[in-house]
Amino acid sequence: MCYSGCSTCKKAEKWLTEKKISFVKRDIKTENPSKEEIMQWHTKSYLPLKKFFNTSGQVYKSLNLKEKLPQMSQEEMYDLLASDGMLVKRPIFIAEDKILLGFKEIIWEECLAK
């Protein structure tokens, strides 16, 4: 999952291409992840759900989610993430056995370039 206007997504795509790691590109803005997908990714990732939010995004800031998230239930957070792809942290690399959220080259190297 990526967004074509995101420089971090472009770096991740370039890195994957250089490492000859195959991937399917899906635009998070036009093909918003469903609630069910987000729930599956969250379970598989072992990360706190709040890590799935794009905290530097305009939508996150305009909704004042920094203040609201701590009071929200997990179900409400799932619904919110599924409502707008721009709220979701990107890029997301989805593999059968792992989920990588955001692009940190060192972590992706450890997890993917074996």
For each residue, the residues with C-beta under 8 A, 3 or more apart:
1: 26 27 28 33 85 88 90 91 92 94
2: 6 9 12 13 25 26 27 28 90 91 92
3: 6 9 27 28 29 85 86 90
4: 9 27 29
5:
6: 2 3 9 10 90 91
7: 10 11
8: 11 12 90 91 102 103
9: 2 3 4 6 12 13 90 91 103
10: 6 7 13 14
11: 7 8 14 15 103 105
12: 2 8 9 15 16 91 93 103 108
13: 2 9 10 16 17 23 25 91
14: 10 11 17 18
15: 11 12 18 19 103 105 108
16: 12 13 19 21 23 93 112
17: 13 14 20 21
18: 14 15
19: 15 16 112 113
20: 17
21: 16 17 112 113
22:
23: 13 16 93
24:
25: 2 13
26: 1 2 31
27: 1 2 3 4 30 31 85
28: 1 2 3 31 32 33 85 86 88 90 92
29: 3 4 32 85 86
30: 27 85
31: 26 27 28 85
32: 28 29 82 83 84 85
33: 1 28 37 38 41 81 82 85 88
34: 37 38 82
35: 38 39 78 79 81 82
36: 39 40
37: 33 34 40 41 82
38: 33 34 35 41 42 52 78 81 82 88
39: 35 36 42 43 78
40: 36 37 43 44
41: 33 37 38 44 45 52 92 94 99
42: 38 39 45 47 49 52 78
43: 39 40
44: 40 41 97 98 99
45: 41 42 51 98 99 101
46:
47: 42 51 52 99 101
48: 51
49: 42 52 74 77 78
50: 53 69 77
51: 45 47 48 89 101
52: 38 41 42 47 49 77 81 88 89 101
53: 50 60 65 69 77 81 87 88 89
54: 57 59 60 86 87 88 89 90
55: 60 65 66 89
56: 60
57: 54 60 61 86 87
58: 61 62 86
59: 54 62 63 84 86 87
60: 53 54 55 56 57 63 65 66 87
61: 57 58 64 65 66
62: 58 59
63: 59 60 68
64: 61 67 68
65: 53 55 60 61 68 69 80 87
66: 55 60 61 69
67: 64 70
68: 63 64 65 71 72
69: 50 53 65 66 72 77
70: 67
71: 68
72: 68 69 76 77 80
73: 76 77
74: 49 77 78
75: 78 79
76: 72 73 79 80
77: 49 50 52 53 69 72 73 74 80 81
78: 35 38 39 42 49 74 75 81 82
79: 35 75 76 82 83
80: 65 72 76 77 83 84 87
81: 33 35 38 52 53 77 78 84 87 88
82: 32 33 34 35 37 38 78 79
83: 32 79 80 87
84: 32 59 80 81 87
85: 1 3 27 28 29 30 31 32 33 88
86: 3 28 29 54 57 58 59
87: 53 54 57 59 60 65 80 81 83 84
88: 1 28 33 38 52 53 54 81 85 92
89: 51 52 53 54 55 92 101 102
90: 1 2 3 6 8 9 28 54 102
91: 1 2 6 8 9 12 13 100 102 103
92: 1 2 28 41 88 89 99 100 101
93: 12 16 23 98 99 100 108 112
94: 1 41 99
95: 98 99 100 112
96:
97: 44
98: 44 45 93 95 111
99: 41 44 45 47 92 93 94 95
100: 91 92 93 95 103 107 108 111 112
101: 45 47 51 52 89 92
102: 8 89 90 91
103: 8 9 11 12 15 91 100 108
104: 107 108
105: 11 15 108 109
106: 109 110
107: 100 104 110 111
108: 12 15 93 100 103 104 105 111 112 113
109: 105 106 112 113
110: 106 107 113
111: 98 100 107 108
112: 16 19 21 93 95 100 108 109
113: 19 21 108 109 110
114:
